[in-house]
């Protein structure tokens, strides 16, 4: 790299100002009422020795800087000179730094005057409606500019929620001029930042986080999660239907005479579950089994859980018992594990449960600890669907034959 290429030129100066725009400092200062100007930028420049050795190149460098200055162009930077004393050339002036007297000069140099004016208008409208957003505007000024076409509608959304905290409506039902549900759906992350600052604490559910829980966080209705179940006894079919998926609230209100309720995680096992008298099977949904705590009538039924024989499966069983303390486990025992040694798999490392369950029975806890501590081998796992179907049928027949 030649020495000349390291000296600051007009393009270098422009790039420095552009960085002030790109990191938001120019716009942040406008919101906060801070003054960055006059703004001085130091220059990488020739040494005294280079001034003599490369005089023509230094003179061309000075000419190029001067041609790009405010003196020559009417806007931009002013050059601050310093004198040097060369033993051969004598006293000479050389650019030492440049100064932008105002943000107008800086913005015009990088061609951002119109965007700055547009931002000023949006910032004024925003702070006028929501003074508490001033600091956010300073931090996220470029985001505001990116959303300039939509900003009036974004403010309308904030105003609507401020007037209707926790409305209990679906997004589709919000009556905000110019705003449809898709507009909100595609801006949930941004709206979350703003609504958290605009709304009172009581209008926000802090436990609901992320875009998927936007509705819950701000008191909107969301598509209900469905609970799937199969009726295993034709005598208890519901309007002739045996395989249904319904919102949890409807399942909680279900009127059924089924005496036994099985819960299984594997969908195919739920579909292949054999017919049994006075019984149904619920498709569990992993750690979602905790939601069954809202189904009061399960407290009066026999409940059995069938999960994978691995640390994850026992962790789910442990959580289920927090909701349904009397739930028992089936096909999650040492005899079942050892009878299927040839079909063992490996539990994913990121799904292993390394804690200490507090609701497992003695035999369950012993098997869990053996799996967790790799007593039988590294990360042993026995998946539900690998079990011999005859083994499953025998276990269920034994269970249903025993008194409740």
N, C-alpha and C positions, 0 to 999 in steps of 0.2 A: 504493500500500500504506500503510495507516494505521500509526502508531507502535505502537498496541496489538498489531497482528498480528505484530510482530517480537519481542515479549516472550516469553520462555520460559514455557510453561504446562505443566500436568500431562501433556498429550499429547506435548509436545516432550521432556519428561524420559523418558517411556516409550519414545519412538522412539530416544533415545540408548542406552538399555539394550538395546533390541531389536537395534540395530546391533552391540553387543558379542556378542550371541548369534549373529547372522547371519554375522559374520566369524570365529566360532569361538573368540574370546578367552575367553569365560566357561568353556567346556568345556576348552580347552587348559590353563588355569590349574589346573583340578582334576587333570589328568593329571600336570602338572609339579610339583605341590605349591607353586605360586606363589600369592601372596595379592594379589588386586586390591582387597581391602576392608580398611578402610573406603575407599569410592570416592566422591570428590567431583566433582561436575559443576557447572561454572559456569553461571550464568543470564544470558540477555540480559534486561536490566531497564530500567525507566524512568530517565531522567536526573533529576538534582535539579530541574531546571527543569520537566520534565514532571510531577513529583510535585505541584507547585503548580498548573500549568496544567490538568492532567487528573486532579485529585484523586479524583473519583468512579471513574474508570476504573482508576486505580492501586489504589484500595481493593478494587474488584471482582477485580482480578488477584490481589491478595494473598489474598483470601478463597478464590478458586478453587485456588490453590496449596496453601493450608492444608488445604482439604477433601480434597485428594488425598494428604496426607502421612501418615506413620506414626502421628503423634500422633492423627490423626482416624480412620484406617482400621485401625490395628494392625499394618500392614506397609508396606514401601516406603521412602520417603526421609524423612530429617529435614531441616528447613529450617535453614540457617545465616543468621542475621540480621546486618545491619549498621545502624548508626545514621547518619542524615543530619540535617543542620541546615538547615532552610529559613527564610528571613528572615521569611516570613509565617506559616508553619505551625509553626515551632519544630522541636524534636527529634522524629524519628519513626523507627520501625524499618521496614526494607524487606528482603525476601529477597535474599541475595547469591549463595548457592549451595545445593545440596542434597547430602546425604551418605547413601549406602547403607552401613549398618554391617556388613552381611554379604551373602554371595551368596544366602542364603535370602530376604532382602528383595527383592533384584533379580529373582530367578527367579520369586517369587510375583507380582511386579508384572506380569511379561509372561506369566505362566501356563505356565512351562516347568519346574516342579518335577519332575513325573513323568518328563519326558524326561531331565532331568539325572540322576535316580536310575537310570533305565534305562541311561544311558550309563556311569555309575559301575560298574554291575554288569558290563557288557560289557568295559569297560576293565580291570577287575580280573581277569576270566577271561582276557583276551588277554595282559596283562602277566605273569600267572601262568604261562601256557604259553610265551610268547615275549617275554622282557624286552626284546629288541632292537626290538620294535615300539612302545615307549613314545613315542618322538619322533614316529613316524608317526601314532599315535593323536591326539597333540596337534595335529598339522597337519591331520588329516583327520577330525576329530571328527564333523562333520555328516554325512560320508559313512557313518561307522559307524552313526549314528542312522538314516539312510535305509535301511540294510541290517539293521536290528534284528531283523526277522523271520527273516532268513537267517543271522544272524551265527554262531550255533552250528554251522551246516553249513559256513560258511566256515572257521571254526577247525578243524573236522574235516578239511577238505581240506588245510589247512596241515600238520596233524599227520601226515596220510597221506603227503604228499610228503616231509616231513622224515624219515619212517621208510623211505621207498622212493624215494630219489633216482634220477632217470633210469630209470624203471621199464621202458621198452620195451614199453608196452601202448597200446592204443587207449583213448580216453576212455571208450568204452562198457564197457571191461573193468574200470574202477576200482571196487573194492568198498568204497564208503564209505557208511555208513548214512545214509539220507535224501537222498543226493545222486545225481542222474542226470546224464548227459552234457549235457543241455540247461541244467541249472543252471550248469554250468561254462562252457558256450558263451556264455551271456549275461552272464558276469561276468569275461571274460578280462582286460580292462584292469585291473580292480581286483585280481584274483588275481595279475597280473604284478607290480604294486606290492608286494604282500605277500610273494610267493614270492622275489622278488629280495632281500628283507631277511632272510628266514627260512632260505633254503637256503645251503649252502656254495658258494663260487665254482665248484668243480669240478662242481657239479650243474646249472650254468647255461651255455648256449651264448650268449655275448654277441653273436654275429653274427646270431642269429635275433631279429628285432625285429618288433613289431606283432602285432595279434591273429591275423593269418593264420599267423604262425610260432610261436604259443604252444606247439604240440606239440613243435616242433623245439627250442625254447628250454629246455624242461624234460624232454627225453628221452622224449616220448611218440611213438607211431606216428601217422602222419597218412595221409589218403587219398593214395595214390601218384599223382603226375602221370603222365598217359598220353602215350606217344609214338605218333603215328599214322604209318603208312607204307603204301605200295601196292607190291605186287610187279608189275613191268612185263612180266615174262616168265611166261606160263602154266606153263612147265616148272618154275618155282621156287615155284609156289603152295604155301601151307602148309595141308595138309589140305583142299585145294580152295578155300581162302580167299585173296583177293588184297588186300583192303583191311582193315587191322587197326589197333587202338589197344591198346597193352599198356604195363604199367609199364616204366620204363627198365631196371630190373634184368633183366626177362625179355627185353627187346630186346638187352641186352648179352650174354645167354646164347644168343641165337638162332643156330641152325646153318643157314646158308644158303650156297649156292654162287654167289649173285649177285656178279658181278665189279665192276659199276659201281653207285655209289650217288649219287643226285642229292638235293640239299636245296633246297627252295623254300619261301618264306615265304607265298605266296598260296595259300589253300585251293583255289580253283577251278583254279588252274594245276596243283596237285597232283592234283586229280581228273581234269583233262583231259590230263594228261601222256601222250604217246603210248606205245604198246607198244614196248618195246626189248628186245633179247636180253640175257640175263644181267644185268638191271638192276632196281633198285627206286628209289622216290622217298620221301623223308622230308619230312613237313610240319614246317618248322623251328621256329617259335615265337619269332621275334625273337632277342633276346639270350640266350634259353634254349638256343641252339645250343651254348653252352659245356658243357652237361651231356653232350654226346656224347663228351667226353673220357673218360667211363667205359666207352665201348664199344670194348674193345680190338681187336676184329676189324676195325674200320674202318681200322686202320693197314695192313692187307693188301689194301685195296680201292682202286679209283679213286674219288675223291670230288670231286664238282663242286657248287658253290653258285650258285644263281640268285636274286639279290635285286633290289630296286628300284635303279635308277640314280639315287641321290641320296646325300647324305653319310651318312644313317642306314644305307642298304644297305651301303655300304663299311665302315662301323664294325662292322656285324654280321659281314661277311666277315673283318675283322681279328681279331675275337674268336674266330671259328670256327677260324682258323689257330693260335690259342693252344692249342686242343684237338686240332686235326688239321692239323699243319703242311703236309702235302702237298696239302691241298684246293685245287682250282683254281676259278676263276670262269668262268661262261658267261653270255652275253647281258648282260654288264655292261661294254661297251666303247664307244668313241667311234663306231664304225661303226653300232652298233645305235641309239645315242642320236640321231645325225644322220639316220638313215633314218626316224625317227619324230617329226620336229620338230613336225608338226601335232598330235601327241597329247601334247605335254609338259604337265605340270601344275606346281603349286607345292608345295614341301615345307613342312610346318607349321613355324613358327618354333621351337616348343618341342621339336621332334624333331631339329633340325639338330645335327650333330656338328661342334664347332669345334676339336677337338683335332688331334693329329697321329698318325695310325695308324703303327704300326711294322712291320706284317707284310704290307703290300701290295706287289705287284710293281710294276716301274717304270711300266708303262702304266696300271695301276690307280691308282697314286698320283697320276699326272699328271691323270687324269680326276677323281679325288676333289678335288684342289686346285682345279681349274677350277670344279667345282660349288660348293665351299666359298667361293671368292672371287668367285662370280657372273660368271664370264667369259662365259658364254653367255646370261646374263639373271638376273634376281633369283630365287633359290631354285628353280632348275630341278629338276624331278623327272620321271623316266620310270618309271611303275609297270609292274610285270611284266605285269599282265593287259591292258595297253593294246597290247602288242606284237602285231604281225601273227602269226597262228598259223602261216602259211606260213614266215615268217621263223624262228620257233621250231623248226619241224620241220626246216628246212634246217640250222640250227645244230646240232641234236642229231644229224642224220644225218651231218654232217661230223665231229662229235666221235666218234661210235661207229664210224665207218669208219676212223678213224686208229688206229694201234697204241697200246696202253696205254703 
